[in-house]
Amino acid sequence: GPITVEAWVRPHAGVVGSPWWPNLVGKRESNSVYPTWVLGFTPSLGLYSVREGGWWNGNTSVLLNTWIHVAVVWDGATLELFVDGQPDLNIAASWMGPSNGQDVYVGTLPDNTQNYEGDIASARVSTVARYTAAFVPSGGWLPDADTALLLGLEEGSGALAADDSGLGNDGLIVGADWIAGLPGWLCSP
């Protein structure tokens, strides 16, 4: 069904190059090296769906070392990318891949080859098309009935990223460091 994948990010490094584009939030197909869906950076913001034939590149150049909100929304027929709440790309997409029990990865994928270099303040996956037009991005998301995963990433230490959705999909922090001094608007609803 519909899906929204979004995150607050501050990229520090540019793109290495195809096919090693950094992934922000993604999920693999069952027993496959190919993603079911991924929100990540190509030369600009991009999304990859193996069923739809490859990367779709957004049109907005993302600035390094600057906090931005990025989102991809699929409503069942159309895929739309948003950068800081502004529509960036809108295309027909009939399918975003199969539903499966694979883990969701933030900042990489299971083979650890497509690592994102930068900061992530929070990430959310929803089972609804949350955005259909330009919007003002907010921080400090609260869970609702459509939230499948909500990582506020406010722990500050340790190896656990608590899932605030209430579904218990806690994450394991591997090869990342906690950062201090997030802007207050990212932490407050």
Accessible surface in RSA format (square Angstrom, percent):
REM  Atomic radii and reference values for relative SASA: ProtOr
REM  Chains: A
REM  Algorithm: Lee & Richards
REM  Probe-radius: 1.40
REM  Slices: 20
REM RES _ NUM      All-atoms   Total-Side   Main-Chain    Non-polar    All polar
REM                ABS   REL    ABS   REL    ABS   REL    ABS   REL    ABS   REL
RES GLY A   1    89.02 109.8   0.00   N/A  89.02 109.8  32.21  88.4  56.81 127.2
RES PRO A   2    56.77  41.4  51.37  46.8   5.41  19.7  51.37  42.4   5.41  33.6
RES ILE A   3    26.28  15.0  26.27  19.6   0.01   0.0  26.27  18.9   0.01   0.0
RES THR A   4     0.03   0.0   0.00   0.0   0.03   0.1   0.00   0.0   0.03   0.0
RES VAL A   5     2.71   1.8   2.71   2.5   0.00   0.0   2.71   2.4   0.00   0.0
RES GLU A   6     0.12   0.1   0.12   0.1   0.00   0.0   0.01   0.0   0.10   0.1
RES ALA A   7     0.02   0.0   0.02   0.0   0.00   0.0   0.02   0.0   0.00   0.0
RES TRP A   8    13.75   5.5  13.75   6.7   0.00   0.0  13.75   7.3   0.00   0.0
RES VAL A   9     0.00   0.0   0.00   0.0   0.00   0.0   0.00   0.0   0.00   0.0
RES ARG A  10    66.90  28.1  66.90  34.1   0.00   0.0   4.74   6.5  62.16  37.7
RES PRO A  11     4.81   3.5   4.81   4.4   0.00   0.0   4.81   4.0   0.00   0.0
RES HIS A  12    82.00  44.8  64.12  44.6  17.87  45.7  53.48  55.1  28.51  33.2
RES ALA A  13    37.41  34.4  23.80  36.7  13.60  30.9  27.81  39.2   9.59  25.4
RES GLY A  14    46.03  56.8   0.00   N/A  46.03  56.8  29.72  81.6  16.31  36.5
RES VAL A  15    49.13  32.3  19.07  17.3  30.07  72.4  19.29  16.8  29.84  80.9
RES VAL A  16   123.19  81.1  89.52  81.0  33.66  81.1  96.24  83.6  26.95  73.1
RES GLY A  17    25.67  31.7   0.00   N/A  25.67  31.7  25.09  68.8   0.58   1.3
RES SER A  18    79.03  66.8  49.19  65.6  29.83  68.7  25.60  54.5  53.43  74.8
RES PRO A  19    78.81  57.4  76.10  69.4   2.71   9.9  76.78  63.4   2.04  12.7
RES TRP A  20   122.52  49.2 119.51  57.8   3.01   7.1  96.91  51.7  25.60  41.5
RES TRP A  21    28.63  11.5  28.63  13.9   0.00   0.0  26.75  14.3   1.88   3.1
RES PRO A  22    11.02   8.0  10.62   9.7   0.41   1.5  11.02   9.1   0.00   0.0
RES ASN A  23     0.95   0.7   0.95   0.9   0.00   0.0   0.03   0.1   0.92   0.9
RES LEU A  24     0.00   0.0   0.00   0.0   0.00   0.0   0.00   0.0   0.00   0.0
RES VAL A  25     0.22   0.1   0.22   0.2   0.01   0.0   0.22   0.2   0.00   0.0
RES GLY A  26     0.00   0.0   0.00   N/A   0.00   0.0   0.00   0.0   0.00   0.0
RES LYS A  27    30.89  15.1  30.89  19.0   0.00   0.0   2.10   1.9  28.79  30.7
RES ARG A  28    13.67   5.7  13.67   7.0   0.00   0.0   5.17   7.1   8.50   5.2
RES GLU A  29    18.44  10.6  17.50  13.2   0.94   2.2   2.35   4.6  16.09  13.1
RES SER A  30    58.60  49.5  44.87  59.9  13.73  31.6  31.09  66.2  27.51  38.5
RES ASN A  31   158.08 109.0 113.56 109.7  44.51 107.2  43.13 103.8 114.95 111.1
RES SER A  32    36.43  30.8  13.64  18.2  22.80  52.5  17.78  37.9  18.65  26.1
RES VAL A  33   104.89  69.0  96.82  87.7   8.07  19.4  98.54  85.6   6.35  17.2
RES TYR A  34   117.06  54.7 117.05  66.6   0.01   0.0  70.37  52.9  46.70  57.6
RES PRO A  35    10.44   7.6  10.44   9.5   0.00   0.0  10.44   8.6   0.00   0.0
RES THR A  36     2.80   2.0   2.44   2.5   0.35   0.8   2.44   3.3   0.35   0.5
RES TRP A  37    17.82   7.2  17.82   8.6   0.00   0.0   9.29   5.0   8.53  13.8
RES VAL A  38     0.54   0.4   0.54   0.5   0.00   0.0   0.54   0.5   0.00   0.0
RES LEU A  39     0.04   0.0   0.00   0.0   0.04   0.1   0.00   0.0   0.04   0.1
RES GLY A  40     0.00   0.0   0.00   N/A   0.00   0.0   0.00   0.0   0.00   0.0
RES PHE A  41    12.99   6.5  12.99   8.0   0.00   0.0  12.99   7.9   0.00   0.0
RES THR A  42     1.48   1.1   0.00   0.0   1.48   3.5   0.00   0.0   1.48   2.2
RES PRO A  43   105.92  77.2  73.79  67.3  32.13 116.8  78.68  65.0  27.23 169.3
RES SER A  44    14.08  11.9  12.75  17.0   1.33   3.1  11.18  23.8   2.90   4.1
RES LEU A  45     0.00   0.0   0.00   0.0   0.00   0.0   0.00   0.0   0.00   0.0
RES GLY A  46     0.00   0.0   0.00   N/A   0.00   0.0   0.00   0.0   0.00   0.0
RES LEU A  47     0.96   0.5   0.96   0.7   0.00   0.0   0.96   0.7   0.00   0.0
RES TYR A  48    35.16  16.4  35.16  20.0   0.00   0.0  18.76  14.1  16.40  20.2
RES SER A  49     0.00   0.0   0.00   0.0   0.00   0.0   0.00   0.0   0.00   0.0
RES VAL A  50    38.49  25.3  24.23  21.9  14.27  34.4  24.88  21.6  13.62  36.9
RES ARG A  51   113.71  47.7  81.89  41.7  31.82  75.8  20.55  28.1  93.16  56.5
RES GLU A  52    47.80  27.4  25.12  19.0  22.67  54.0   4.38   8.5  43.42  35.4
RES GLY A  53    72.30  89.2   0.00   N/A  72.30  89.2  37.47 102.8  34.83  78.0
RES GLY A  54    17.24  21.3   0.00   N/A  17.24  21.3  16.15  44.3   1.09   2.4
RES TRP A  55    53.47  21.5  28.36  13.7  25.11  59.0  18.73  10.0  34.74  56.4
RES TRP A  56    46.50  18.7  43.86  21.2   2.64   6.2  25.23  13.5  21.27  34.5
RES ASN A  57    69.97  48.3  57.28  55.4  12.68  30.5  17.06  41.1  52.90  51.1
RES GLY A  58     7.36   9.1   0.00   N/A   7.36   9.1   0.00   0.0   7.36  16.5
RES ASN A  59   115.81  79.9  81.83  79.1  33.97  81.8  32.85  79.1  82.96  80.2
RES THR A  60    54.06  38.4  48.97  49.6   5.09  12.1  36.20  48.6  17.85  27.0
RES SER A  61    93.60  79.1  77.97 104.1  15.64  36.0  38.17  81.3  55.44  77.7
RES VAL A  62    28.82  19.0   6.45   5.8  22.37  53.9   8.78   7.6  20.05  54.4
RES LEU A  63   121.28  67.5 118.13  84.5   3.15   7.9 119.77  84.1   1.51   4.1
RES LEU A  64    83.33  46.4  66.75  47.8  16.58  41.7  66.75  46.9  16.58  44.6
RES ASN A  65    95.86  66.1  74.78  72.3  21.07  50.7  26.07  62.7  69.78  67.5
RES THR A  66    57.41  40.8  53.25  54.0   4.16   9.9  41.70  56.0  15.71  23.7
RES TRP A  67    34.79  14.0  20.17   9.8  14.62  34.3  18.23   9.7  16.56  26.9
RES ILE A  68     9.20   5.2   9.20   6.9   0.00   0.0   9.20   6.6   0.00   0.0
RES HIS A  69     0.52   0.3   0.52   0.4   0.00   0.0   0.00   0.0   0.52   0.6
RES VAL A  70     0.00   0.0   0.00   0.0   0.00   0.0   0.00   0.0   0.00   0.0
RES ALA A  71     0.00   0.0   0.00   0.0   0.00   0.0   0.00   0.0   0.00   0.0
RES VAL A  72     5.28   3.5   5.16   4.7   0.12   0.3   5.16   4.5   0.12   0.3
RES VAL A  73     5.89   3.9   5.44   4.9   0.45   1.1   5.48   4.8   0.41   1.1
RES TRP A  74    19.15   7.7  18.81   9.1   0.33   0.8  18.81  10.0   0.33   0.5
RES ASP A  75    74.26  52.0  53.84  53.6  20.42  48.3  18.64  43.9  55.62  55.5
RES GLY A  76    33.96  41.9   0.00   N/A  33.96  41.9  16.66  45.7  17.30  38.7
RES ALA A  77    64.22  59.0  57.76  89.1   6.45  14.7  59.65  84.0   4.57  12.1
RES THR A  78    38.21  27.2  36.30  36.8   1.91   4.6  12.09  16.2  26.12  39.5
RES LEU A  79     0.17   0.1   0.17   0.1   0.00   0.0   0.17   0.1   0.00   0.0
RES GLU A  80    21.76  12.5  21.76  16.5   0.00   0.0   3.52   6.8  18.24  14.9
RES LEU A  81     0.00   0.0   0.00   0.0   0.00   0.0   0.00   0.0   0.00   0.0
RES PHE A  82     0.00   0.0   0.00   0.0   0.00   0.0   0.00   0.0   0.00   0.0
RES VAL A  83    11.75   7.7   8.91   8.1   2.84   6.9   8.91   7.7   2.84   7.7
RES ASP A  84    62.12  43.5  54.33  54.1   7.79  18.4  23.50  55.3  38.62  38.5
RES GLY A  85     0.00   0.0   0.00   N/A   0.00   0.0   0.00   0.0   0.00   0.0
RES GLN A  86   103.60  57.9 103.14  75.4   0.47   1.1  46.38  98.7  57.23  43.4
RES PRO A  87    67.58  49.3  44.08  40.2  23.50  85.4  44.93  37.1  22.65 140.8
RES ASP A  88    13.07   9.2   1.71   1.7  11.36  26.9   5.99  14.1   7.08   7.1
RES LEU A  89    34.23  19.1  27.65  19.8   6.58  16.5  33.07  23.2   1.16   3.1
RES ASN A  90    89.08  61.4  64.35  62.2  24.73  59.6  24.50  59.0  64.59  62.4
RES ILE A  91    41.93  23.9  36.26  27.0   5.67  13.7  41.93  30.2   0.00   0.0
RES ALA A  92    90.02  82.8  65.98 101.8  24.03  54.7  67.39  94.9  22.62  59.9
RES ALA A  93     2.37   2.2   0.00   0.0   2.37   5.4   1.85   2.6   0.52   1.4
RES SER A  94    92.31  78.0  68.44  91.3  23.87  55.0  50.76 108.1  41.55  58.2
RES TRP A  95   105.14  42.2 105.14  50.9   0.00   0.0  84.69  45.2  20.45  33.2
RES MET A  96     9.89   5.1   9.08   6.0   0.80   1.9   9.08   7.7   0.80   1.1
RES GLY A  97    14.69  18.1   0.00   N/A  14.69  18.1   0.06   0.2  14.63  32.8
RES PRO A  98    44.75  32.6  36.63  33.4   8.12  29.5  41.56  34.3   3.19  19.8
RES SER A  99   117.79  99.5  80.93 108.0  36.86  84.9  54.09 115.2  63.71  89.3
RES ASN A 100    28.06  19.3   5.74   5.5  22.32  53.7  18.20  43.8   9.86   9.5
RES GLY A 101    80.72  99.5   0.00   N/A  80.72  99.5  42.48 116.6  38.24  85.6
RES GLN A 102    69.65  38.9  59.33  43.4  10.32  24.6   3.36   7.2  66.29  50.3
RES ASP A 103    95.76  67.1  86.58  86.2   9.17  21.7  18.67  43.9  77.09  76.9
RES VAL A 104    49.82  32.8  24.22  21.9  25.61  61.7  24.22  21.0  25.61  69.5
RES TYR A 105    67.17  31.4  64.96  37.0   2.21   5.7  40.07  30.1  27.09  33.4
RES VAL A 106    44.06  29.0  18.69  16.9  25.37  61.1  18.69  16.2  25.37  68.8
RES GLY A 107    14.47  17.8   0.00   N/A  14.47  17.8   9.61  26.4   4.87  10.9
RES THR A 108    29.15  20.7  29.15  29.6   0.00   0.0  29.15  39.2   0.00   0.0
RES LEU A 109     1.33   0.7   0.23   0.2   1.10   2.8   0.23   0.2   1.10   3.0
RES PRO A 110    62.96  45.9  33.81  30.8  29.16 106.0  36.06  29.8  26.91 167.2
RES ASP A 111    72.27  50.6  46.08  45.9  26.19  61.9  41.86  98.5  30.41  30.3
RES ASN A 112    99.13  68.4  87.70  84.8  11.43  27.5  23.63  56.9  75.50  73.0
RES THR A 113    63.41  45.1  41.78  42.4  21.62  51.5  47.51  63.8  15.90  24.0
RES GLN A 114    23.74  13.3  22.24  16.3   1.50   3.6   1.88   4.0  21.86  16.6
RES ASN A 115    67.01  46.2  54.52  52.7  12.48  30.1  21.46  51.6  45.55  44.0
RES TYR A 116    22.46  10.5   5.13   2.9  17.33  45.1   5.13   3.9  17.33  21.4
RES GLU A 117   103.02  59.1  95.25  72.1   7.77  18.5  34.09  65.9  68.94  56.3
RES GLY A 118    27.65  34.1   0.00   N/A  27.65  34.1   0.27   0.8  27.38  61.3
RES ASP A 119    15.78  11.1  12.27  12.2   3.51   8.3   3.51   8.3  12.27  12.2
RES ILE A 120    31.79  18.1  15.02  11.2  16.78  40.4  15.02  10.8  16.78  45.5
RES ALA A 121     3.60   3.3   1.09   1.7   2.51   5.7   1.43   2.0   2.17   5.7
RES SER A 122     7.92   6.7   7.92  10.6   0.00   0.0   7.56  16.1   0.36   0.5
RES ALA A 123     0.50   0.5   0.50   0.8   0.00   0.0   0.50   0.7   0.00   0.0
RES ARG A 124    16.20   6.8  15.95   8.1   0.25   0.6   0.05   0.1  16.14   9.8
RES VAL A 125    10.02   6.6  10.02   9.1   0.00   0.0  10.02   8.7   0.00   0.0
RES SER A 126     0.11   0.1   0.05   0.1   0.06   0.1   0.00   0.0   0.11   0.2
RES THR A 127    83.48  59.4  68.73  69.7  14.75  35.2  57.16  76.8  26.32  39.8
RES VAL A 128    49.01  32.2  48.83  44.2   0.18   0.4  49.01  42.6   0.00   0.0
RES ALA A 129    23.39  21.5  10.70  16.5  12.68  28.9  10.70  15.1  12.68  33.6
RES ARG A 130    59.75  25.1  28.10  14.3  31.65  75.3  11.50  15.7  48.25  29.2
RES TYR A 131    33.42  15.6  28.46  16.2   4.96  12.9  25.00  18.8   8.42  10.4
RES THR A 132   115.31  82.0  88.27  89.5  27.04  64.4  61.13  82.1  54.18  81.9
RES ALA A 133    60.56  55.7  53.61  82.7   6.96  15.8  57.15  80.5   3.41   9.0
RES ALA A 134    58.78  54.0  34.41  53.1  24.37  55.4  34.66  48.8  24.12  63.9
RES PHE A 135    38.17  19.1  24.86  15.4  13.32  34.7  35.17  21.3   3.00   8.6
RES VAL A 136   138.69  91.3 118.69 107.5  20.00  48.2 119.57 103.9  19.12  51.9
RES PRO A 137    30.11  21.9  14.38  13.1  15.72  57.2  15.85  13.1  14.25  88.6
RES SER A 138    65.64  55.5  56.33  75.2   9.31  21.5  42.23  89.9  23.42  32.8
RES GLY A 139     6.14   7.6   0.00   N/A   6.14   7.6   0.14   0.4   5.99  13.4
RES GLY A 140    13.12  16.2   0.00   N/A  13.12  16.2  10.82  29.7   2.30   5.1
RES TRP A 141    27.06  10.9   6.75   3.3  20.31  47.7  10.71   5.7  16.35  26.5
RES LEU A 142   119.09  66.3 108.38  77.5  10.71  26.9 108.38  76.1  10.71  28.8
RES PRO A 143    62.49  45.5  42.79  39.0  19.70  71.6  42.94  35.5  19.55 121.5
RES ASP A 144    68.33  47.9  48.10  47.9  20.24  47.9  42.64 100.4  25.70  25.6
RES ALA A 145   110.23 101.4  63.28  97.7  46.95 106.8  76.81 108.2  33.43  88.5
RES ASP A 146    55.22  38.7  54.60  54.3   0.61   1.4   0.61   1.4  54.60  54.5
RES THR A 147     7.18   5.1   0.00   0.0   7.18  17.1   0.42   0.6   6.76  10.2
RES ALA A 148    28.65  26.3  24.75  38.2   3.91   8.9  26.38  37.1   2.28   6.0
RES LEU A 149    14.41   8.0  14.41  10.3   0.00   0.0  14.41  10.1   0.00   0.0
RES LEU A 150     3.29   1.8   3.29   2.4   0.00   0.0   3.29   2.3   0.00   0.0
RES LEU A 151    10.74   6.0  10.74   7.7   0.00   0.0  10.74   7.5   0.00   0.0
RES GLY A 152    11.90  14.7   0.00   N/A  11.90  14.7   9.65  26.5   2.25   5.0
RES LEU A 153    26.83  14.9  18.29  13.1   8.53  21.4  18.29  12.8   8.53  23.0
RES GLU A 154   106.29  61.0  75.09  56.8  31.20  74.3  35.20  68.1  71.09  58.0
RES GLU A 155    69.18  39.7  35.18  26.6  34.00  80.9  38.91  75.3  30.26  24.7
RES GLY A 156    45.46  56.1   0.00   N/A  45.46  56.1  26.77  73.5  18.69  41.9
RES SER A 157    81.22  68.6  71.58  95.5   9.64  22.2  39.69  84.5  41.53  58.2
RES GLY A 158    55.48  68.4   0.00   N/A  55.48  68.4  39.27 107.8  16.20  36.3
RES ALA A 159    56.83  52.3  47.68  73.6   9.15  20.8  49.40  69.6   7.43  19.7
RES LEU A 160    93.80  52.2  92.47  66.2   1.33   3.4  92.51  65.0   1.29   3.5
RES ALA A 161     3.43   3.2   3.38   5.2   0.05   0.1   3.43   4.8   0.00   0.0
RES ALA A 162    32.48  29.9  31.72  48.9   0.76   1.7  31.72  44.7   0.76   2.0
RES ASP A 163    12.17   8.5   0.00   0.0  12.17  28.8   0.00   0.0  12.17  12.1
RES ASP A 164    66.99  46.9  54.22  54.0  12.77  30.2  20.61  48.5  46.38  46.3
RES SER A 165    15.92  13.5   0.00   0.0  15.92  36.7   0.08   0.2  15.84  22.2
RES GLY A 166    71.22  87.8   0.00   N/A  71.22  87.8  39.71 109.0  31.51  70.6
RES LEU A 167   111.76  62.2  83.45  59.7  28.31  71.2  88.44  62.1  23.32  62.8
RES GLY A 168    59.56  73.5   0.00   N/A  59.56  73.5  31.30  85.9  28.26  63.3
RES ASN A 169    72.82  50.2  60.84  58.8  11.98  28.8  20.17  48.5  52.65  50.9
RES ASP A 170    75.72  53.0  48.15  47.9  27.57  65.2  10.27  24.2  65.45  65.3
RES GLY A 171    22.78  28.1   0.00   N/A  22.78  28.1  22.78  62.5   0.00   0.0
RES LEU A 172   135.80  75.6 108.46  77.6  27.34  68.7 108.99  76.5  26.81  72.1
RES ILE A 173    42.84  24.4  28.80  21.5  14.04  33.8  31.16  22.4  11.68  31.7
RES VAL A 174   118.69  78.1  92.45  83.7  26.24  63.2  95.32  82.8  23.37  63.4
RES GLY A 175    89.49 110.4   0.00   N/A  89.49 110.4  43.77 120.1  45.72 102.4
RES ALA A 176    65.63  60.3  42.35  65.4  23.29  53.0  49.01  69.0  16.62  44.0
RES ASP A 177   133.99  93.9 107.85 107.3  26.14  61.8  31.45  74.0 102.54 102.3
RES TRP A 178    64.89  26.0  38.19  18.5  26.71  62.7  39.86  21.3  25.04  40.6
RES ILE A 179    67.00  38.1  45.79  34.1  21.22  51.1  51.36  37.0  15.64  42.4
RES ALA A 180   102.13  93.9  68.74 106.1  33.39  76.0  75.53 106.4  26.60  70.5
RES GLY A 181    76.92  94.9   0.00   N/A  76.92  94.9  40.23 110.4  36.69  82.2
RES LEU A 182    39.76  22.1  18.40  13.2  21.36  53.7  18.90  13.3  20.87  56.2
RES PRO A 183    34.44  25.1  22.33  20.4  12.11  44.0  34.44  28.4   0.00   0.0
RES GLY A 184    51.06  63.0   0.00   N/A  51.06  63.0  38.59 105.9  12.47  27.9
RES TRP A 185   127.16  51.0 112.68  54.5  14.48  34.0 102.26  54.5  24.90  40.4
RES LEU A 186     6.59   3.7   0.63   0.5   5.95  15.0   0.63   0.4   5.95  16.0
RES CYS A 187    52.40  39.6  37.62  42.0  14.79  34.7  20.53  52.0  31.87  34.4
RES SER A 188    65.11  55.0  57.84  77.2   7.27  16.7  29.65  63.1  35.46  49.7
RES PRO A 189   118.38  86.3  60.58  55.2  57.80 210.1  86.51  71.4  31.87 198.1
END  Absolute sums over single chains surface
CHAIN  1 A     8884.2       6142.7       2741.5       5120.2       3764.0
END  Absolute sums over all chains
TOTAL          8884.2       6142.7       2741.5       5120.2       3764.0
